Amino acid sequence: MSQQWQTSRFVLDLSKPQVMGIVNVTPDSFSDGGAHSGVSGAMAHAQLLLTQGAHILDIGGESTRPGSPAVPLDEELKRVLPVIKEAVKLNVPLSIDTYKPEVMQAALDLGADIINDIWALRQPGAQQVMVQHPSCGVCLMHMHKTPQEMHLDHMQGDVVVQVRDFLLQTTQPLLDAGVARERIVWDYGIGFGKSVAQNFALLAHQQDLLGLDFPLLAGWSRKGSLGQVTGLPVDQRMVPSVAAALLAVERGARVVRVHDVEQTVAALAVWQAMQASAADHA
């Protein structure tokens, strides 16, 4: 598996876990909708996440919580482009959470580094944006059905095998078109059309996805499955979110996408100290 992630402006070192901090510029995200809307609010939050230790910023202008309505293209562009224009000046890896090829292209034209796509480039024209760009990073995520439908009809059968096969099938056309493997990261899509049991099966068997040479991104932060097993509302899920991120890293994830950056970074520092001590005494 590659220990590097090639992006537009940066080559990210995946030999150590990378923390992707979430910057939602949406009024209706499930966890922090409206909290960081507008350029000034989004940039203040981005600066805070960097201070807390985020390695990557992930900017999103459309909520993909279960049942959320689609956002028109013009509205998404209006939300995210002014933020991207300012965020690229921070000179840190910048990810854009979108599935619309027009938003992808506009973000990359402004200097964004990574496209984080819940549709895994299945929207018409999205794959072409990645093929035509010489070096941007891309995260391909597994999603069952659509954000509007996925909570109504969960997957059936062996979730790990289906997720693995899906990610392979969506990756191969990129490789065939000449996109370098080092540009591609996988996300197994916690909460996107999967039951609580299926989500935890993916975590338990996460290593079954690692033998295919693509680094994994894990997005457990504040998800509904954590609420189901703890009984905690979304605004009180920091501890289970950090626990899930740590378990994902222990099982081989190279990137964790989180709301609670400071606490996740602290937990990973403890894990890394343990890893270093184990290596010293091997």
N, C-alpha and C positions, 0 to 999 in steps of 0.2 A: 504494500500500500504506500502511495506517495505520502511523504511527510511535509509536502509543500502544497499550498493552494495558490495557483497563479491567478492574479486579478489584474485589473486595468493598470493600477499604479504601484501595486505592492505584490511581493511574493511572501505569503504568510507562512510562518514556521508552525507546522502542526505537530512537531515533536512534543510540544506542550499544549495543554488545552487552551483554546481560544474562547473568550467570552464575548458574545454578540449581544449588545445592549439594545433594547427595543425602544424606538421612538415612534409612537403612534400619533399621526396627525389626522385623526378621525374623531367624529363626534360620538361614535357608537361602538368602539371596541369593547370586548366583553370585560376587560380588566380596568382600563384607564381611559375610556372614551371621553374626549373633550378636555382632558387634563392638560394636554400639551399642544393644543391647536394654535395655529398662527405661527409665523416665523419666529417671533421673539420667544414664545413659550416653548416651541420645539427646540430652538437653539439653546435655551437655558437648560432644558432637560438633557440635551446631548452633551453639553459641557459638564453637567453633573455626573453623567454616566462615565465619561472619560476620567474625571477626577477619581471616581470610585474604582477604576481599573478596567473598564471595558476596552477590548482590543479592536472591536468592530462595532459600527453603528448600523442599525437596520431600520430604515425609514419606510413607513407604510401609510398609504392614504385611503385604504379600503378595508373595513372590518370583514374578516372571514369567519366570525363566530357562527356556530350552527344557526341556520335560519336567517342570516343577515341578507338584506337585499343587495343586489349588485349596484355599484356606483357608476354613473355615466362617465365616459372617458374625459369629457371636459372638466367635470368636477374633480376627478382624481388628479388631473394635470394641475388644476388650480391650487389644489392642496399641497402637492409634493414638490413641484418645480421650484417655487421660491425658497423652500427649505433646503433643497439639494444645492441650489446656487450658493447658499451660505455655508452649508455643511462641508462642501468640498474644500473650503478654505482651511478647515481644521487639520488637513493633511493626515487623516487617518482613514483606514479602509471603510468605505461607505457602501452598504448594501441597500438595495431597493426592493421592497416586498411588493411585487406586482405580477399580474399574469397578462397584462395588456401589452402587446408588442409596441404600440405607439408610446406608452409610458417608458418601456424599457429603452427604446431608442433615444428618447428625449433625455432620460437620466444619464445614459452613457455619453451622449453628446456633451453633457454638462460636466463630465468627469467622474461619474460614479464608477465603482469598482466591481460590484457583484450584483447579479440579478437573482433574487430569491423568489422562486415561482411555485406556488401551491399547485398549479396545473401541470408542472413539469414540462413546460413548453408545448403543451398540446393545443393551445389556441392558435388559429391560423396566423402565420407570419412570425410567431415567436421564435421558432427554431431558426429561421433565417436571420434574425437579429444576432443570435449567438454565433452563427456560422460566419457572418460577415464581419464581426468584430474580431480583431486579432488576438485579444488577450484577456477579456473580462472573465471573471469567475461566474459560475452559475451553481445554484443549489436546486436540485430536482427533488420535489416532494411527492410522496404518495398520497392521493386523496381518493376516497371512494365516493362516487357520485359528485354532487355539487354542494357548495355551502348552504344552498337553500333546501337541499334534500337529504344531506348526509346523516342528519340526526333522526330521520324517520325510517331509515332502512340500513342497518349495519351490515358489514361484510359477513359472509358465510364461509365456513371451511377453515383451512389452515392459513391463518393470517400472515405468518412469517413467510411461508412459501409464496403466497400471492404478492406480498409487498416486494420481495426479492425479484420475482419474475417481472413485475411491473417496472421496477427501476432499471432492470437490465434492458427491457424492451424500449424504454424511453431514452436510454443512454446510447444504445447502439447506433441510431441514425446520426447522432452528433459525432460519434467517433468515425463513422463512415464518411461524414462530410468534412473531416479533417480537424475537428475541434480536439485540442490536446487533452489527454486524460487529466493532466494536472490542473485543469480549469474546473473540474466537475466534483461536486460534493453531493451526497445523498442525505435526504431527510425522510425518515419513515412515517412521518405524518401523524403524530399523536393527536387523537381526538377527531380526526377527519374521516368520519364514517366508520369508526370502530367502537366496539363496546368497551366498557371498563376492563373486562377480562382480556380482551384482545390487545388493548394498550399495554397492559402489564406483561402479556405474553411477548410482545415485541421487546420490551425492556429485558425480560428474563433471557430471551434468546437473541439478543441484539448481536452477539458475536457471530451468528449464522449469516449476517449480512457483511461481515468484515472480510471474508475471504475472496471478495470480488474486486478488491483493489481500489475501492472508492472510499474516501474518508466520510464519516458520518457526522451529521449535525443532529442534535437532539433538542426538541422544542417542548419541554414539559411544563414550562413556567405557568403556574396558576391555572392549569387546565382542569376541566370538569372532573376527570377521573380522580385527581387528587382530592377534590371536594367530596367525591362519592366515598372514598375510603377513609377520610378523616372527619367528615361532617362539617368542614370549615367553609365559610363563604369566601368568595373570590378575593376579597381584600384582606383575608387572614391566611393566605396560603403560602406565605414566604417560606416557612420552615419546610413543609413538604416539597415545595418547588426546589429548594436547595438540595434536599435529600435526593430527589429524583435526578437532578443534574449530576450530583456526585456519583450516584449509581450508574448513570449513563457513561460518564467518563471512565469509571472503573471497568466498565464493560467495553471500552474501546472508542467511545465517541470522541471526536477531536474538536468539535465546536458545540457550545451550548448557547441557545438563544434564550435570554432571560430578561425579566423585568427588574429583579432584585440583584443588581450587579455587585454592590458592595459585599453583601452576604455570601454570594456565590464565589466571588474572588477569595474571600477569607477561607471558606470551606475548602476550596481547591488548594490553597496554600498549605493547609494541614495535610491534605492527601499527597501533595508533591513532596513535602518533607518526609512523610512516611516512605514514599517510593525511593527517595534518595538514600534514606537510611538502609532500606532493604538492599539496594544496589551495593552500598558500601560494605555490607556484611555477607554478600553472596559468596 
